[in-house]
């Protein structure tokens, strides 16, 4: 095949071996430990500053043994086939990428190491060629203060609740499992890397039918096309609107902004705690912090790339710190800092690794284990507002959850979602026939 530059299986195996269980001398916890606010100082260096604050507020961590993660077979094969040809230019833009992990071997001393790590996340093995997640449920909560706070009982913690029917995306490039492989011809005719949609909102009734859609272009200079359809309001441009309480769309999966809009710096590769083999799906609402997080849940020691992302143009925050699992290349945590440099928001991302996203699945079952995001916690540490999204949630007793590379999503279905979103806007406008 033209352009084929094989990477030996031995080299790839060595790359994966770099993320083995950290040595006992580095670990501050052991499997079986339970971390609560009373003993959280033990893990202060093993969590992001923001995630550590979540534990201080009540989130309980169950420490479990480190578990190995493998990639889907065709994704691994594509990495071996194409990774040797991938490069970054001097602006950090990806060159010669076809499919698989762009950079299976990263030298921490490489000035572009941080940028390479984030591209690995962007084209990582978690999300596949096309994905549909059904019945995603989101709750947002106020901070009512610690137990014993005067009149705390009089104010409900929950202030926002929503359910959306679908989260779906379709990748035009980097395809490894669903035809066309490795690139959908649509990428050449439209310049689109992927399409992403959230909706329709099924609850609350006041937001029924709302949608959010995003198109990411391959051209580094072309901004995302983003549209928020809401009861007769259409906005496009930046993703400032949300169907998920205080969780902004640029924080979905930990970091969803355009990669080329940031500068990156690798701050280190360190053993840290992360939730990778989650026990519950849907996860349990934490009973110790007014349900503002997920707990108790399984956390384990992981080898993590810590990357600083600094926006190249004006933003509400000065920087993000991204914590990337060096085996699965998903984000385990993210902290955002405001313009003064103070810690502002934190994200804790919960994942599972198994052959189905929920135990009840009978259709969405896979011949090998996959990585599934089970929940994401987003807390504004300055205001005290917290949002938790469950994928899937409790509302509709969802029995399948995640469909990955199963043919559930196509160019046609994504177009149908966009048409449905547009119709919801027209029908909500004054003077419509409905």
C-alpha positions as CSV (number, residue, x, y, z in Angstrom):
1,X,0.0,0.0,0.0
2,X,1.3,3.5,-0.9
3,X,2.5,5.4,2.1
4,X,2.7,2.3,4.3
5,X,5.3,2.7,7.0
6,X,4.9,-0.2,9.5
7,X,5.7,0.2,13.1
8,X,6.8,-3.1,14.6
9,X,4.6,-4.8,17.1
10,X,7.5,-4.9,19.5
11,X,7.9,-1.1,19.5
12,X,4.1,-0.7,20.0
13,X,4.2,-3.2,22.9
14,X,7.1,-1.3,24.5
15,X,5.1,1.9,24.1
16,X,2.1,0.4,26.0
17,X,4.5,-1.1,28.6
18,X,5.6,2.4,29.6
19,X,2.2,2.8,31.4
20,X,2.6,-0.2,33.7
21,X,1.5,0.1,37.4
22,X,3.7,2.7,39.2
23,X,6.3,1.3,41.6
24,X,5.3,0.9,45.2
25,X,7.8,3.6,46.2
26,X,5.8,6.1,44.2
27,X,2.3,5.1,45.4
28,X,0.8,6.8,48.4
29,X,-2.3,4.5,48.5
30,X,-2.9,0.8,48.2
31,X,-5.9,-1.2,46.8
32,X,-8.6,-1.5,49.4
33,X,-8.0,2.0,50.8
34,X,-11.0,4.3,51.1
35,X,-10.3,8.0,50.8
36,X,-12.6,10.5,52.6
37,X,-12.3,14.1,53.7
38,X,-10.8,12.8,57.0
39,X,-7.7,11.2,55.3
40,X,-7.7,13.0,51.9
41,X,-4.3,14.6,52.6
42,X,-2.8,11.2,51.7
43,X,-3.8,11.7,48.0
44,X,-3.2,15.5,47.6
45,X,-0.3,14.8,45.2
46,X,-2.2,12.1,43.4
47,X,-5.2,14.2,42.2
48,X,-5.5,17.4,40.3
49,X,-5.9,20.4,42.6
50,X,-9.6,20.7,41.6
51,X,-10.3,17.0,42.1
52,X,-8.7,17.1,45.5
53,X,-11.2,19.8,46.4
54,X,-14.0,17.5,45.5
55,X,-12.7,14.9,47.9
56,X,-12.3,17.6,50.6
57,X,-16.0,18.4,50.1
58,X,-17.1,14.8,50.6
59,X,-16.5,12.7,47.4
60,X,-15.3,9.3,48.5
61,X,-12.7,7.3,46.6
62,X,-12.4,3.5,46.6
63,X,-8.8,2.5,45.6
64,X,-8.7,-0.6,43.4
65,X,-5.8,-2.4,41.7
66,X,-4.5,-1.0,38.5
67,X,-6.1,-2.6,35.5
68,X,-4.6,-2.9,32.0
69,X,-6.4,-1.2,29.1
70,X,-6.0,-2.5,25.5
71,X,-7.1,-0.8,22.2
72,X,-9.6,-2.2,19.8
73,X,-7.8,-4.6,17.4
74,X,-8.3,-2.6,14.2
75,X,-7.3,0.7,15.9
76,X,-4.1,-1.0,17.1
77,X,-3.4,-2.3,13.6
78,X,-3.9,1.2,12.1
79,X,-1.5,2.6,14.7
80,X,1.2,0.1,13.6
81,X,0.5,0.9,9.9
82,X,0.4,4.7,9.9
83,X,2.0,6.2,13.0
84,X,5.5,6.3,11.6
85,X,4.5,8.9,9.0
86,X,2.7,11.4,11.3
87,X,4.3,14.7,12.0
88,X,3.5,18.1,13.6
89,X,4.4,21.3,11.8
90,X,5.9,24.3,13.7
91,X,2.4,25.5,14.6
92,X,1.5,22.2,16.2
93,X,-0.9,21.2,13.4
94,X,-1.2,17.5,12.6
95,X,0.4,16.3,9.3
96,X,0.1,13.0,7.4
97,X,-2.5,11.5,9.8
98,X,-4.5,8.6,8.5
99,X,-5.9,6.5,11.4
100,X,-4.9,5.0,14.7
101,X,-3.0,6.8,17.5
102,X,-0.9,9.6,16.0
103,X,2.0,9.4,18.4
104,X,2.4,6.1,20.3
105,X,5.9,7.1,21.5
106,X,6.3,10.5,23.0
107,X,9.7,11.8,24.3
108,X,8.9,13.9,27.4
109,X,11.9,16.1,26.4
110,X,10.3,16.9,23.0
111,X,9.2,20.6,23.0
112,X,6.0,19.4,21.2
113,X,5.3,16.5,23.7
114,X,2.3,18.3,25.2
115,X,0.8,19.0,21.7
116,X,1.4,15.3,20.7
117,X,-0.3,14.1,23.8
118,X,-3.4,16.2,23.1
119,X,-3.6,15.0,19.5
120,X,-3.5,11.5,20.9
121,X,-6.5,12.3,23.0
122,X,-8.3,13.9,20.1
123,X,-7.8,10.8,17.9
124,X,-7.7,8.3,20.8
125,X,-9.2,4.8,20.9
126,X,-12.2,5.7,23.1
127,X,-14.7,7.2,20.7
128,X,-14.3,5.2,17.5
129,X,-15.7,6.0,14.0
130,X,-19.3,6.7,15.1
131,X,-21.0,6.7,18.5
132,X,-24.5,7.1,19.9
133,X,-25.1,7.4,23.7
134,X,-28.8,7.2,24.6
135,X,-30.7,9.0,27.4
136,X,-28.0,11.2,29.0
137,X,-29.2,12.7,32.2
138,X,-27.8,15.8,33.9
139,X,-28.2,17.4,37.3
140,X,-26.9,20.7,38.6
141,X,-26.7,21.5,42.3
142,X,-26.1,24.5,44.5
143,X,-23.6,24.4,47.3
144,X,-25.6,24.5,50.5
145,X,-22.6,24.5,52.9
146,X,-21.6,21.8,55.3
147,X,-24.0,19.9,57.5
148,X,-25.2,22.2,60.3
149,X,-25.3,25.3,58.2
150,X,-28.3,27.5,59.3
151,X,-31.4,26.9,57.2
152,X,-29.5,24.4,55.0
153,X,-32.5,22.1,55.2
154,X,-34.8,24.7,53.7
155,X,-33.1,25.0,50.3
156,X,-33.1,22.2,47.7
157,X,-29.6,21.4,46.4
158,X,-30.9,20.5,42.9
159,X,-31.7,23.5,40.7
160,X,-31.5,22.0,37.2
161,X,-32.3,18.6,35.7
162,X,-32.4,17.6,32.1
163,X,-32.5,14.5,29.9
164,X,-31.5,14.3,26.2
165,X,-32.4,11.5,23.9
166,X,-29.0,11.2,22.2
167,X,-25.4,12.3,22.0
168,X,-24.0,11.3,18.6
169,X,-21.0,11.9,16.5
170,X,-19.7,10.8,13.2
171,X,-16.0,10.9,12.3
172,X,-15.0,11.4,8.7
173,X,-11.3,10.7,9.3
174,X,-9.3,8.1,11.3
175,X,-11.9,5.4,10.7
176,X,-10.8,1.9,11.6
177,X,-14.0,-0.3,12.0
178,X,-16.9,0.9,9.9
179,X,-16.8,1.4,6.2
180,X,-15.7,3.6,4.6
181,X,-12.2,3.1,6.0
182,X,-9.9,5.0,6.7
183,X,-11.7,8.2,5.5
184,X,-15.2,9.0,4.5
185,X,-15.2,10.8,1.0
186,X,-17.4,13.4,2.7
187,X,-14.2,14.8,4.3
188,X,-12.8,15.7,0.8
189,X,-16.0,17.4,-0.4
190,X,-16.9,19.3,2.8
191,X,-13.7,19.6,4.7
192,X,-15.5,18.3,7.8
193,X,-13.6,16.2,10.3
194,X,-16.6,15.2,12.4
195,X,-20.2,16.1,13.2
196,X,-21.6,16.1,16.7
197,X,-25.1,16.5,18.1
198,X,-26.8,16.6,21.5
199,X,-30.6,16.3,21.7
200,X,-33.4,16.5,21.6
201,X,-34.1,17.6,25.2
202,X,-37.0,15.4,26.5
203,X,-37.0,17.0,30.0
204,X,-37.7,19.6,31.3
205,X,-40.8,20.5,29.3
206,X,-39.8,24.1,29.0
207,X,-36.8,23.1,27.0
208,X,-38.4,20.2,25.1
209,X,-36.9,19.8,21.6
210,X,-33.7,21.8,22.1
211,X,-30.6,20.7,20.3
212,X,-26.9,21.5,20.2
213,X,-24.9,20.7,17.1
214,X,-21.2,21.2,16.2
215,X,-19.2,20.7,13.1
216,X,-15.4,20.4,13.3
217,X,-13.4,21.2,10.2
218,X,-10.0,19.8,9.1
219,X,-8.7,23.3,8.2
220,X,-6.8,24.5,11.2
221,X,-7.9,28.1,10.5
222,X,-11.6,27.3,10.1
223,X,-13.6,27.7,13.3
224,X,-16.1,25.2,14.4
225,X,-19.7,25.7,13.1
226,X,-21.8,25.6,16.2
227,X,-25.5,26.0,16.5
228,X,-27.7,26.0,19.6
229,X,-31.4,25.4,18.8
230,X,-33.6,26.5,21.7
231,X,-37.3,27.5,21.6
232,X,-37.0,29.9,18.7
233,X,-33.4,31.0,19.5
234,X,-30.6,30.0,17.2
235,X,-27.0,31.0,18.1
236,X,-23.9,30.1,16.2
237,X,-20.1,30.6,16.7
238,X,-18.6,29.9,20.1
239,X,-20.0,27.1,22.2
240,X,-21.1,29.3,25.2
241,X,-24.6,27.7,25.5
242,X,-25.3,24.5,27.3
243,X,-28.0,21.9,27.5
244,X,-26.2,20.6,30.6
245,X,-26.5,23.1,33.4
246,X,-23.1,24.6,34.1
247,X,-21.2,22.1,32.0
248,X,-20.0,24.0,28.9
249,X,-19.8,22.1,25.6
250,X,-16.1,22.9,25.3
251,X,-15.6,20.7,28.4
252,X,-17.4,17.6,27.1
253,X,-15.2,14.5,27.5
254,X,-12.8,16.8,29.4
255,X,-11.8,19.0,26.5
256,X,-13.8,19.6,23.3
257,X,-12.4,22.8,21.9
258,X,-10.5,23.0,18.7
259,X,-7.0,21.6,19.2
260,X,-5.3,24.3,17.0
261,X,-6.7,27.1,19.1
262,X,-4.3,26.4,22.0
263,X,-0.7,26.2,22.9
264,X,0.4,23.1,24.9
265,X,3.2,22.4,27.3
266,X,3.9,19.1,29.0
267,X,4.3,19.7,32.7
268,X,5.1,16.1,33.5
269,X,4.3,12.4,33.4
270,X,3.3,11.2,36.9
271,X,1.4,8.4,38.8
272,X,-2.0,9.7,39.7
273,X,-5.4,8.4,40.7
274,X,-8.2,8.2,38.1
275,X,-11.5,6.4,37.7
276,X,-10.9,4.0,34.8
277,X,-12.6,0.8,35.8
278,X,-15.9,2.2,37.3
279,X,-18.0,-0.2,39.1
280,X,-21.5,1.3,38.6
281,X,-23.4,2.3,35.5
282,X,-25.2,4.6,36.0
283,X,-22.8,5.7,38.7
284,X,-24.1,6.4,42.2
285,X,-25.0,9.9,43.2
286,X,-22.7,10.8,46.1
287,X,-24.5,10.8,49.4
288,X,-21.8,12.7,51.2
289,X,-21.8,16.0,49.3
290,X,-25.5,16.6,48.5
291,X,-25.2,14.4,45.3
292,X,-22.8,17.0,43.8
293,X,-20.4,14.3,42.6
294,X,-20.2,10.6,42.0
295,X,-19.2,8.3,44.9
296,X,-18.2,6.0,46.1
297,X,-16.5,4.8,42.9
298,X,-13.4,2.9,41.9
299,X,-10.2,4.8,41.4
300,X,-6.8,3.4,40.6
301,X,-3.2,4.5,40.1
302,X,-2.5,5.5,36.5
303,X,0.4,7.0,34.6
304,X,-0.9,10.4,33.5
305,X,0.4,13.1,31.1
306,X,-0.2,16.5,32.7
307,X,-0.6,19.1,29.9
308,X,-1.1,22.9,30.2
309,X,-3.4,24.3,27.5
310,X,-3.2,28.0,27.0
311,X,-5.8,29.7,24.6
312,X,-4.2,31.6,21.7
313,X,-7.0,34.2,21.7
314,X,-9.3,35.8,24.3
315,X,-11.1,33.4,26.7
316,X,-12.9,33.4,30.0
317,X,-10.0,31.5,31.5
318,X,-6.2,31.8,31.4
319,X,-5.3,28.1,31.1
320,X,-6.5,24.5,31.4
321,X,-4.6,21.7,33.0
322,X,-5.4,18.4,31.2
323,X,-4.7,15.0,32.8
324,X,-4.5,12.4,30.1
325,X,-4.3,8.6,30.7
326,X,-1.2,7.4,28.9
327,X,-2.7,4.0,28.0
328,X,-6.3,4.9,26.9
329,X,-5.5,8.5,26.0
330,X,-8.8,9.8,27.5
331,X,-8.9,12.8,29.9
332,X,-9.2,11.7,33.5
333,X,-9.4,15.2,35.0
334,X,-9.2,18.9,34.0
335,X,-8.8,22.1,35.9
336,X,-9.5,25.6,34.6
337,X,-8.0,28.8,35.9
338,X,-9.6,32.2,35.6
339,X,-7.9,35.3,34.2
340,X,-6.3,36.1,37.5
341,X,-4.7,32.7,37.7
342,X,-6.9,31.3,40.4
343,X,-8.4,27.8,40.2
344,X,-11.9,28.2,38.9
345,X,-13.5,24.9,37.7
346,X,-12.6,21.3,37.8
347,X,-13.8,18.2,35.9
348,X,-13.7,14.6,37.1
349,X,-14.3,12.1,34.4
350,X,-15.4,8.5,35.2
351,X,-14.8,5.7,32.8
352,X,-15.4,1.9,32.6
353,X,-13.6,-0.7,30.6
354,X,-15.7,-3.7,29.6
355,X,-17.6,-5.4,26.7
356,X,-20.8,-3.3,27.3
357,X,-21.5,0.1,28.7
358,X,-24.3,-1.1,31.0
359,X,-24.8,-4.5,32.5
360,X,-28.3,-4.8,31.0
361,X,-27.1,-4.4,27.4
362,X,-28.1,-7.2,25.0
363,X,-27.6,-5.4,21.6
364,X,-24.7,-3.0,22.3
365,X,-22.3,-5.8,23.3
366,X,-18.8,-6.0,21.8
367,X,-16.3,-8.9,21.1
368,X,-13.6,-7.0,23.1
369,X,-13.6,-4.5,25.9
370,X,-14.0,-0.9,25.2
371,X,-13.6,2.4,27.1
372,X,-16.9,4.0,28.1
373,X,-17.4,7.3,29.8
374,X,-20.0,6.7,32.6
375,X,-20.2,10.2,34.1
376,X,-18.6,13.6,34.2
377,X,-18.6,16.0,37.2
378,X,-18.1,19.7,36.5
379,X,-17.8,22.0,39.5
380,X,-17.3,25.8,39.7
381,X,-15.1,25.9,42.8
382,X,-15.6,29.7,43.2
383,X,-19.4,29.8,43.0
384,X,-20.1,26.3,44.4
385,X,-22.4,25.2,41.5
386,X,-21.8,21.6,40.4
387,X,-23.1,19.6,37.4
388,X,-23.1,15.9,37.0
389,X,-23.9,14.1,33.7
390,X,-24.7,10.4,33.7
391,X,-24.2,8.5,30.4
392,X,-26.7,6.9,30.5
393,X,-28.9,8.2,33.3
394,X,-31.6,6.8,35.5
395,X,-34.6,8.6,33.9
396,X,-35.6,6.1,31.2
397,X,-34.1,2.9,32.5
398,X,-31.8,2.8,29.5
399,X,-30.8,-0.8,28.9
400,X,-28.2,-0.4,26.0
401,X,-26.2,2.8,26.7
402,X,-23.4,3.3,24.2
403,X,-23.4,2.1,20.6
404,X,-19.8,2.4,19.2
405,X,-19.0,1.5,15.6
406,X,-22.2,-0.5,15.3
407,X,-23.7,1.3,12.4
408,X,-26.2,3.2,14.6
409,X,-24.9,6.6,13.3
410,X,-24.4,7.6,9.7
411,X,-24.1,10.8,7.6
412,X,-27.8,10.4,6.9
413,X,-28.8,10.1,10.5
414,X,-26.7,13.1,11.5
415,X,-28.4,15.1,8.8
416,X,-31.7,14.0,10.1
417,X,-30.8,15.1,13.6
418,X,-29.9,18.6,12.2
419,X,-33.2,18.8,10.3
420,X,-35.1,17.8,13.4
421,X,-33.3,20.5,15.3
422,X,-34.1,23.1,12.7
423,X,-37.8,22.0,12.7
424,X,-37.9,22.4,16.5
425,X,-36.9,26.0,16.1
426,X,-39.4,26.8,13.4
427,X,-42.2,25.1,15.3
428,X,-41.4,27.1,18.4
429,X,-41.5,30.5,16.7
430,X,-44.5,32.8,17.1
431,X,-46.9,32.4,14.2
432,X,-46.1,28.7,13.6
433,X,-48.9,26.3,13.1
434,X,-48.1,24.3,16.2
